[in-house]
Amino acid sequence: QVQLVESGGGLVQAGGSLRLSCAASGSIASSDGMGWYRQAPGKQRELVAAVAGAGFTSYADSVKGRFTISTENAKKMVYLQMNSLKPEDTAVYFCAAGGAVFFGSPRHWGQGTQVTVSS
């Protein structure tokens, strides 16, 4: 059984930074992709960033150059470094693992952490 627990969300002013962390327990294969999604009020959940087992990364156009996804400890930890935050980045951020993580259908989800960016 895989569990994903996010932390690091909070309130930050526009232009600031936050680092989200996701602690993964259970069986995460080296080939599993890991990712971060977000869902703003009234909007669909969207992929923010993902990293494949081989290390390939993908980012939403809206966060390219500002956000960086990384992993360590054989994917037991996944991070999302968020810089130059904007009010439109306000959302609940979810850690995701396995399955079609790049395509909206990961096998596992975390419970989410709130990020609020004030203008």
N, C-alpha and C positions, 0 to 999 in steps of 0.2 A: 504494500500500500504506500503510495507516494503522497507526502504532504508538503505543501508549499506555504511558507509563512512570510508575508511581506512586512517590512518596517521601513521607517525613514520618512514617511509622509508628514505633511504639516502645512503651516501657513508661511508664505514667503512673499516678499515684495517683488514686483516686476523687475527683471534684471538680475535677480538673485539666483542661487543654486541650491539644489537638493540632491542627495544621493539616496536612492531607494535600494534596499537590500531584500533578497529573497533567500531564505534558508530552506533547502530541499532535504527531505529525509525519505528513506525508502530506496527503491531500485530505480535509479536514473542511469540509463545506458549511455555509454560514451557517444553513441550515434544519435542520441536524442537531441532534438533542438530545444532551445529554451527561449523564452520571449517575455516581453512586457506588452500588455494591452492597456487601454484606458477607455473609460466610458464617462462622458459628460452628461449632465441632466438633459433628458429629452433626445439624446443622440444614441446611435448604435455604438456598440463596443468596436474599437478599432485597434489594429496592430500598430504599436509604436516602434518597437525594435525587436529583432530576433537574431539569434546566433545558432548556426547549424553545428552538428557534431564535428564537422571538419574545420570549423572556425569562420565560415562565411557569415557575414552579417548583412542585415537589411534594415533600413530605416524608413519610416514614413517621411514623405517629402517635407512635411511641416516641422520636423524635428532634426533634419539633416544638418550637421555642423554644430548643433547645440547639445544633442544627447549622445551618450556613448554606452553601449551595453558591453558587459564583461562578465567572465565567470572565473571561479577559482575552486581549488579543492575538488577537482574532478566533478565540477558542476554542482557541488553541494551548496555553493553560494553563487547567486546571480545578482549583478548590480546594474543599476541604471543611473548614470551620472547625468544630471540635468542642469545645464547652464543657460544663462540668458533667458530665464523663464518669462513667459508671457501670460497674461490673464487667460488667454484661450487654451493654455495648458491645464487649466483647472479641470480636474476629473478624479474619479477613482481609478487607481492604477492596479492592475492585476498581473501577478506573475503566472506564467504558463509553461508547461513542459510536455514534451513528447507529442505523438500524433502528428497532425498537420499543423504544427505551431505557426508556420509561415502563412497558412491559408485559412486561419480563423477557426480551426478545429483541433486545438490541442487536447491531449488526453487528460491532462490534469490542470486544475486552476487553484490559485490561492484565493484567500477571502477578500483581498483588496486593501488598499491603503489610500486615504484621501490626500490629495494634493490641491491646495488652494493658493492661487497666485493673485495678489491684490494689485490694483493699478495705482 
